[in-house]
Amino acid sequence: MEEKKLTRRSFVDYLLWVTGAGVLGTIAYPVLKFILPPPQSEPNNLTMTVMEVGALARGAFKIFEFNRKPAIIIRTGVDANAPESYHALSAVCTHLHCTVQYENASGQIFCACHNGRFNLQGQVLSGPPPSALPVYRVEIQKGKIIVAVQGA
């Protein structure tokens, strides 16, 4: 059996082919990313039914998913059938994206990561969060609590 020897010329040819393929790939990848459409994600919902009226006791809260992100609903009022008895906000802290919770004793929303505190309107009270929590509108329809994006 004849053994092939690697010559300088064949080695240089090999290097040129590999370099050419690398350059072609470097050019082709961004062009293809520009031409091909990105994958479509689900559209954001403007409203979502969260729970039945009366399912949440006064002073209690519930974390739920709204548009693929955590949100929080808190019942502070006495009348379970009044939308004013509920507060719905994003549950994602604006500092490091930790999930916030409601502290009934202080009536504040807090982030356990760095002790960031918010009022029920989402405004920053203390800690490192740079901005307020987004607030959602609460509606009651046919015995169900519905959370909606503001302005929808």
Sequence and secondary structure as in RCSB ss.txt:
>XXXX:A:sequence
MEEKKLTRRSFVDYLLWVTGAGVLGTIAYPVLKFILPPPQSEPNNLTMTVMEVGALARGAFKIFEFNRKPAIIIR
TGVDANAPESYHALSAVCTHLHCTVQYENASGQIFCACHNGRFNLQGQVLSGPPPSALPVYRVEIQKGKIIVAVQ
GA
>XXXX:A:secstr
       HHHHHHHHHHHHHHHHHHHHHHHHHHHHS         SEEEEEETTSS TT EEEEEETTEEEEEEE
 SS TT GGGEEEEE B TTT  B EEETTTTEEEETTTTEEE TT  EEESS  S   EEEEEEETTEEEEEET
T 
